[in-house]
Amino acid sequence: MSRSDIFINREASWLEFNGRVLEEAQDPGNPLLERLRFYCIFYSNLDEFFMVRVASLRHLIEQGDNNPDPSGLTPRQQLDLISSRVRDFYEISFDLYSKELIPALAREAIFIRTLDQINPAQEKYLDEFFDRAIYPVLTPIAIDESHSSTWIPGLTSNLAVLLRPENRKEMELRMAVVQIPGMLPGLVRLPNDEAMEMLWLNDAVRRRISSLFPGYSVLETAGFRIARDSELELDDETRSDYIGILESELKKRQRAKPIRLEHETMSQELLQRIQQFLDVKDSALIPTQGPLDPKPLLSIVDMPGYERLHYRLQQPLLRVDFEQSRTIFKVLRERDILLSHPYDSFDPVVRFIQASAEDPDVLAIKQTLYRTGGKESPIVNALVRAAENGKQVTVLVELTARFDEERNISWARGLEEAGAHVLYGLANVKVHAKVALVVRRELSGICRYVHLGTGNYNERTARLYTDFGLFTSNEEFGSDVSAFFNTITGYSEPPLFNRLVMAPIGMREKLIALIRRESDRARSGQQSEILAKMNSLVDPKIIRELYSASKAGVKIQLNVRGICCLLPGVPGLSENIQVISILDRYLEHSRAFVFHNGGESEVFLSSADWMPRNLDKRVELMFPIHDESLKKRVIETLRVQMTDNQKARILKPDGSYERAIPSRSEPLRVQEYLYFRGIEEQERIRSLTPVRFIPIEGRE
């Protein structure tokens, strides 16, 4: 078989994933404002894709690297594929915006006006608003040889203006650029007592653009937006001022080479001037008819009073274990607890760190942080409080979490000022593991409490992403996590873990061994099965092992939300493999792997996808679930996800996706099913829980 018969190109697979995001924006069955949110997410995803993946391919071409990827495509061929598919997406998205979303908003009395649709009263308001709030912050920038050092920030909306001098003999045309202020709302609210009317801020600026250029005639005005290369090149050998080095690279990112230029319809004269100024090739040009930056549309999505245009509220459930008047440490001493976010509330995780910060018997807290959220993170604030309370606090803040670098630098400095021991990461690898350890002095001796997760310590995304989290006070877990922190904070050799599996040392080998064991059982006539859920499946070695397992007769069911480079259902190769992708109101983010093991199923959760970067270039953790009831819960969750026939797409042998069809079965939307199953489970547990009278004690 040729490479393309075995592997799907990674970039093509990602584009198909983002196409599924766009499909959710197109789906009339979704509430209107949720469709608008998906429309914005689609464009946000594309921005990052260009700044990272397209930039990386351009680097390879510049370096003369013509080596094909596992699917057999060279970097140049991949760029051509991307260019063609992205242009198709832009056409689809403009039709969606202009023919479906805007009319649907209008039916709800929400209007996004164009300049030819505003009335005289609104024109007067815009004049006053421009003079008062917009004009003072605008800075027109002349573009000519004397302004060669001028730079345009990435992902900002800009107006290019073609000018001709008035009352002068010279007739040479000039060009200027006006950046649309990012600190002002991207949509201007227009006066109207009966409806919501708005105008794009760039149109409000465009309307009065001539006031910025006295003495010149404005011949043409058109908008454009650039995306810049955002790959960081850090020297891991020089660690004396790692934050300083990272900050320097972040500044370079701001002025990195543009790798995409989106532009409104404009004359060839103006376009060529912009290209020359920005040094952008024709291949990087993307004409667009919709909004240059849809992000301001999120202000409509988040407006209060339109609940009926959103998904029905699903309030996160607080597990019965945490409802009782007991400390979190008493709860965790009794049993392991598995949380399934966002159905289960993330609050116990926050309370775990907050309680540890205040408890006088807690001696130490150790935690990894990758993405922690906005300006106010209750977990980071609790760690600061713990350090101020004199506890030994050790935090590994992964500074190079892409696009969260500046925020993480701020968190790291705040923790250091409070007295915490802060590590900025490890040389040559990112720390992506999600783990927290609390060491507590108790009457019975020192006890270690552990939280392990598949997602970040971010209370905001925990309401939007599906993830698993495990609480345990099991001594073997505690010992392993202590050894893990000793390994990444000191110079100790990687330990032999009792329970944990760690990347980049051992996880790939463990996964291959588990897959091969299922293959061996299938060849010997035993029942065999692999059930796995992840964000991305890219690693060629793992994919080849799955193909071998399929040929041996192993039944393999995979739930891969995003990139999947494996081709399922190919005769003689993968006919025993089924792949689905679920896109719904929550981002499917959890990683869970089940190996049948002759009926003694082994269940693992992990921070790692099956990608080379996770298995070879990141510090990741995979951890087993041993409690039989918790194992059953994970297995049932993965199985029911494979039966979703409302939001699941099925990957076909040719690499395309098709929607799952209910056929004769009842409609099943798994994210709703899991939420209501959680409610039923809570009610069942409450009905079986006897009333307990709990004395209040001074100390435990």
ABEGO torsion letter per residue (X at the ends): XBAAAABBBAAAAAAAAAAAAAAAAABAABBAAAAAAAAAAAAAAAAAAAAAAAAAAAAAAAAGBABBBAAGBBAAAAAAAAAAAAAAAAAAAAAAAAAAAAAAAAAAGBBBBBAAABBAAAAAAAAAAAAAAAAAABBBBBBBAAAAABBBBBGBBBBBBBBBBBGBABABBBBBBBBBBAABBABBBBBBAABBBBBBAAAAAAAAAAAABBGBBBABBBBBBBBBBABBBBBAABAABAAAAAAAAAAAAAABBBABBBBBBBBAAAAAAAAAAAGBBAAABBBBABBABAAAAAAAAABBGAAAABBBBBBBBBBAAAABBBBAAAAAAABBBBBBOAABBAAAAAAAAAAAAABAABABBBBBBABAEBABBAAAAAAAAAAAAGBBBBBBBBAABBGAAAAAAAAAAAAAAAGBBBBAEBBGBBBABBBBBBBBBBAAEBBBBBBBBABBBBAAAAAABBBBBBBBABAAAAAAAAAAAAAAABABBBBBBAABBBOABGAAAAAAAAAAAAAAAAAAGBBBBBBBBBABBABAAAAAAAAAAAAAGBBBBBBBABBBABBBGBBGAAAABBBBBBBBABBBABBBBBBAGGGBBBBBBBABBBBAAAAAABBBBBBBBABAAAAAAAAAAAAAAAABAAABBBBBAAGBBBBBBAEABBBBBAAAAAAAAAAAAAAAAAAABBBBBBBBBABX
